[in-house]
Amino acid sequence: MRKFLIATAMVAALPALAAEVTKDAQLGTTMDEVKASLVDMGYDVRKVKMEDGEIEAYAVMGDTLSEVFVDPATGQVTRIVAK
């Protein structure tokens, strides 16, 4: 019984499977929606701002920092720059 409880606790502690954002993704039309979508995908969102008419989010997954640009009218990702 003890081994079963330990194994169950270990499985429950695993992080959700991360998904990589793609150019065709729909993340939302507001900065809050974009941030929430990226967090749900497993990203650590460092900063979200409006720049040049687009929502720009700085998100980290693993060792990769990505700048994700979203059209606020459609909520669609327009480009991704990985650093």
Buried (B, 14 or more C-beta within 10 A) or exposed (E): EEEEEEEEEEEEEEEEEEEEBEEEBEBBBBBEBBBBBBEEBBBEBEEBEEEEEBBBBBBBBEEEBBBBBBBBEEBBBEEBEEE
